[in-house]
Amino acid sequence: MAVPTLEWKGGLPGELAMIDQTLLPGSLVVIKVKDIDSLRNDIRRLAVRGAPAIGLAACFGVVLGVQEFIGDRQAFDRRLSEVIDFLAQARPTAVNLFGGLERMRRTADENPDLDTPAIKQRLLDEAQAALREDQEICLELGELGQTLLPDNSGALTHCNAGALATSDHGTALSVFFAAARAGKTITVYADETRPLLQGARLTAWELKQAGIDVTLICDNAAGHVMKEGRIDAVFVGADRIAANGDTANKIGTYSVSVLAKAHCVPFYVVAPVSTIDMDTPDGASIPIEERSGDEVRRFGDTSVAPSDVKAYNPAFDVTPAENITAIVTEKGIIREPTTERIAAVVAGQGD
Amino acid sequence: MAVPTLEWKGGLPGELAMIDQTLLPGSLVVIKVKDIDSLRNDIRRLAVRGAPAIGLAACFGVVLGVQEFIGDRQAFDRRLSEVIDFLAQARPTAVNLFGGLERMRRTADENPDLDTPAIKQRLLDEAQAALREDQEICLELGELGQTLLPDNSGALTHCNAGALATSDHGTALSVFFAAARAGKTITVYADETRPLLQGARLTAWELKQAGIDVTLICDNAAGHVMKEGRIDAVFVGADRIAANGDTANKIGTYSVSVLAKAHCVPFYVVAPVSTIDMDTPDGASIPIEERSGDEVRRFGDTSVAPSDVKAYNPAFDVTPAENITAIVTEKGIIREPTTERIAAVVAGQGD
């Protein structure tokens, strides 16, 4: 993308520049984040969203939280723990948040001999490395995933698993970008993805910018569009994949998976290995964030329902492994995912 | 309802007073419709919507179109045909529109000896009779339908099949009103129903006014809510039921039917016999209205997607009979609907 989803500006001290995704597509505004209070709030209000992007924001967030710290290494490590604990409260579902924070903690643990200035630099280097790796992984996800998408086909995606959900390229959308690079003719149907319309605002914007044929639909039209034979495959991202393959993703993903199964349309989850949480045995163990009912009752500044009506607003749902044709990771494609097959790929022994 | 969905004001000439449903729930505004150009436009812009209400608006619309006519009976009949042909262009899917117009034509045909003033009065009387019948039918639909809804249960509904979609009481919502009158404790989940949010704006408003426990959800949360075990039955209305039971209703109804089937939740269509079109053999023969993509790209006055992105906006979809547990009509409940069972009930020989 011309403007990166997020990037570190300056050295130490520096700041995290991020696109404020709540303002897209109307305005492309880059915000400069300088402290962890702001960052945690920005993650909660979805200025930055998408599991891999949240993970990277957390890595840089750790740097933001410790870069001004003055004191010996022992005191630094205590500060580091406080920062990590604070940022871990941002959102509960996407495991990449915790993975990013854990990566930073491990970096500190593995470098006990560095003094405070040196470990600060080491942590910034680690965050930058995580960002570069994410870009490479996303490219690889696209190349692997596009082998599953035939030429002259229609695909459906839900929410935004694009460049904006990662450092670049995206996960599910990377498949479409790679298919286009490979010369395939594809049509993408984008679910608008209520309540916050990441499909309408972000996915439609990204695909249009990339010159990919995209058609926006209301979420509730997905079944009709499949029945009409327009969809040959579904590609979605993931916020957390349990050890058995059950996958938490944006609310509505589960419905799409049921519809895909009923129409014999393959359903693919595209995610880096870092989104797989081998410590979560199954979907029932994944914490599902419930957000304010105002997101449903209101749109922007417009009230669309009686202001005092109850609204239920789970931000995610869980698609059981049995509804997933394959999980595309940078280490390989896991078909008919099971705990054994997933563990093998995570360990680097998959196909 | 305190304010009726639609009612005739005055005698001849008179006017049709209708709630402008596009302004709910923010404003309760009654518009006075005096000519058929305005009425056809009001039907197209969904100021009045819902198959039975459209049918009644068409009946009164015929009166609006002929009430000022001066001339002999032969010339009157030509004018009547023009008015009917004009109003038939309002919207294509709901069969009640055509049924209402046909009822008025038949009334004229059956009274060839009435002079122009007398046939005008006869047509107004017929429209008023249709309105009273609709109220009685809707009450009966509720009483019959509520026998299918257990005490202490959760129900899901899509779009608005309430008092606002009829002259009063509603079709699917009449079931909930009747269950409440019968002392049952029920919780209703209302799909918000994008793009025009009839669930959020109208169903939530009606149920809340009636003191029924209602929770608003995004359309894409229906599968998750079923998976959580919150839904014991689905009740929806219909815009046209084909002879074989295939049912056109608001876009998204088909997806809900697939989800209900996957979760073993009974799926009920509640509609007057006048919504059954024995001349349409199956769902493939039902014309599906496609509306402007702006309804998807915009949310009220707010643009929510790139303004030049393609959007596909079918207003209805078709639920195949095999996904329908039963059709509730005022003449009886048609379980596992087939052409034979439907024909028997339409002929008054059902259960």
HADDOCK unambig.tbl for C-alpha pairs under 7 A between the chains (distance, minus, plus):
assign (segid A and resid 25 and name CA) (segid B and resid 305 and name CA) 6.45 0.50 0.50
assign (segid A and resid 25 and name CA) (segid B and resid 306 and name CA) 6.29 0.50 0.50
assign (segid A and resid 194 and name CA) (segid B and resid 218 and name CA) 6.35 0.50 0.50
assign (segid A and resid 195 and name CA) (segid B and resid 218 and name CA) 6.63 0.50 0.50
assign (segid A and resid 200 and name CA) (segid B and resid 304 and name CA) 6.26 0.50 0.50
assign (segid A and resid 200 and name CA) (segid B and resid 305 and name CA) 4.82 0.50 0.50
assign (segid A and resid 201 and name CA) (segid B and resid 304 and name CA) 5.79 0.50 0.50
assign (segid A and resid 201 and name CA) (segid B and resid 305 and name CA) 4.74 0.50 0.50
assign (segid A and resid 204 and name CA) (segid B and resid 305 and name CA) 6.89 0.50 0.50
assign (segid A and resid 204 and name CA) (segid B and resid 309 and name CA) 6.94 0.50 0.50
assign (segid A and resid 205 and name CA) (segid B and resid 306 and name CA) 6.06 0.50 0.50
assign (segid A and resid 214 and name CA) (segid B and resid 310 and name CA) 6.68 0.50 0.50
assign (segid A and resid 215 and name CA) (segid B and resid 309 and name CA) 6.85 0.50 0.50
assign (segid A and resid 215 and name CA) (segid B and resid 310 and name CA) 4.81 0.50 0.50
assign (segid A and resid 215 and name CA) (segid B and resid 311 and name CA) 5.05 0.50 0.50
assign (segid A and resid 215 and name CA) (segid B and resid 312 and name CA) 6.50 0.50 0.50
assign (segid A and resid 216 and name CA) (segid B and resid 310 and name CA) 6.10 0.50 0.50
assign (segid A and resid 216 and name CA) (segid B and resid 311 and name CA) 4.42 0.50 0.50
assign (segid A and resid 216 and name CA) (segid B and resid 312 and name CA) 6.27 0.50 0.50
assign (segid A and resid 217 and name CA) (segid B and resid 296 and name CA) 6.92 0.50 0.50
assign (segid A and resid 217 and name CA) (segid B and resid 311 and name CA) 5.89 0.50 0.50
assign (segid A and resid 217 and name CA) (segid B and resid 312 and name CA) 5.57 0.50 0.50
assign (segid A and resid 217 and name CA) (segid B and resid 313 and name CA) 6.63 0.50 0.50
assign (segid A and resid 218 and name CA) (segid B and resid 194 and name CA) 6.35 0.50 0.50
assign (segid A and resid 218 and name CA) (segid B and resid 195 and name CA) 6.63 0.50 0.50
assign (segid A and resid 218 and name CA) (segid B and resid 296 and name CA) 6.60 0.50 0.50
assign (segid A and resid 219 and name CA) (segid B and resid 219 and name CA) 6.78 0.50 0.50
assign (segid A and resid 219 and name CA) (segid B and resid 220 and name CA) 5.93 0.50 0.50
assign (segid A and resid 220 and name CA) (segid B and resid 219 and name CA) 5.94 0.50 0.50
assign (segid A and resid 220 and name CA) (segid B and resid 220 and name CA) 6.49 0.50 0.50
assign (segid A and resid 220 and name CA) (segid B and resid 251 and name CA) 6.55 0.50 0.50
assign (segid A and resid 220 and name CA) (segid B and resid 252 and name CA) 4.24 0.50 0.50
assign (segid A and resid 220 and name CA) (segid B and resid 255 and name CA) 6.62 0.50 0.50
assign (segid A and resid 221 and name CA) (segid B and resid 251 and name CA) 6.05 0.50 0.50
assign (segid A and resid 221 and name CA) (segid B and resid 252 and name CA) 5.46 0.50 0.50
assign (segid A and resid 223 and name CA) (segid B and resid 254 and name CA) 6.57 0.50 0.50
assign (segid A and resid 223 and name CA) (segid B and resid 255 and name CA) 4.84 0.50 0.50
assign (segid A and resid 224 and name CA) (segid B and resid 254 and name CA) 6.74 0.50 0.50
assign (segid A and resid 224 and name CA) (segid B and resid 317 and name CA) 6.20 0.50 0.50
assign (segid A and resid 251 and name CA) (segid B and resid 220 and name CA) 6.53 0.50 0.50
assign (segid A and resid 251 and name CA) (segid B and resid 221 and name CA) 6.04 0.50 0.50
assign (segid A and resid 252 and name CA) (segid B and resid 220 and name CA) 4.24 0.50 0.50
assign (segid A and resid 252 and name CA) (segid B and resid 221 and name CA) 5.46 0.50 0.50
assign (segid A and resid 254 and name CA) (segid B and resid 223 and name CA) 6.55 0.50 0.50
assign (segid A and resid 254 and name CA) (segid B and resid 224 and name CA) 6.74 0.50 0.50
assign (segid A and resid 255 and name CA) (segid B and resid 220 and name CA) 6.63 0.50 0.50
assign (segid A and resid 255 and name CA) (segid B and resid 223 and name CA) 4.83 0.50 0.50
assign (segid A and resid 258 and name CA) (segid B and resid 259 and name CA) 6.75 0.50 0.50
assign (segid A and resid 259 and name CA) (segid B and resid 258 and name CA) 6.75 0.50 0.50
assign (segid A and resid 296 and name CA) (segid B and resid 217 and name CA) 6.96 0.50 0.50
assign (segid A and resid 296 and name CA) (segid B and resid 218 and name CA) 6.64 0.50 0.50
assign (segid A and resid 304 and name CA) (segid B and resid 200 and name CA) 6.29 0.50 0.50
assign (segid A and resid 304 and name CA) (segid B and resid 201 and name CA) 5.86 0.50 0.50
assign (segid A and resid 305 and name CA) (segid B and resid 25 and name CA) 6.46 0.50 0.50
assign (segid A and resid 305 and name CA) (segid B and resid 200 and name CA) 4.82 0.50 0.50
assign (segid A and resid 305 and name CA) (segid B and resid 201 and name CA) 4.73 0.50 0.50
assign (segid A and resid 305 and name CA) (segid B and resid 204 and name CA) 6.94 0.50 0.50
assign (segid A and resid 306 and name CA) (segid B and resid 25 and name CA) 6.25 0.50 0.50
assign (segid A and resid 306 and name CA) (segid B and resid 205 and name CA) 6.07 0.50 0.50
assign (segid A and resid 309 and name CA) (segid B and resid 204 and name CA) 6.94 0.50 0.50
assign (segid A and resid 309 and name CA) (segid B and resid 215 and name CA) 6.86 0.50 0.50
assign (segid A and resid 310 and name CA) (segid B and resid 214 and name CA) 6.68 0.50 0.50
assign (segid A and resid 310 and name CA) (segid B and resid 215 and name CA) 4.81 0.50 0.50
assign (segid A and resid 310 and name CA) (segid B and resid 216 and name CA) 6.11 0.50 0.50
assign (segid A and resid 311 and name CA) (segid B and resid 215 and name CA) 5.04 0.50 0.50
assign (segid A and resid 311 and name CA) (segid B and resid 216 and name CA) 4.41 0.50 0.50
assign (segid A and resid 311 and name CA) (segid B and resid 217 and name CA) 5.89 0.50 0.50
assign (segid A and resid 312 and name CA) (segid B and resid 215 and name CA) 6.49 0.50 0.50
assign (segid A and resid 312 and name CA) (segid B and resid 216 and name CA) 6.26 0.50 0.50
assign (segid A and resid 312 and name CA) (segid B and resid 217 and name CA) 5.55 0.50 0.50
assign (segid A and resid 313 and name CA) (segid B and resid 217 and name CA) 6.64 0.50 0.50
assign (segid A and resid 317 and name CA) (segid B and resid 224 and name CA) 6.20 0.50 0.50
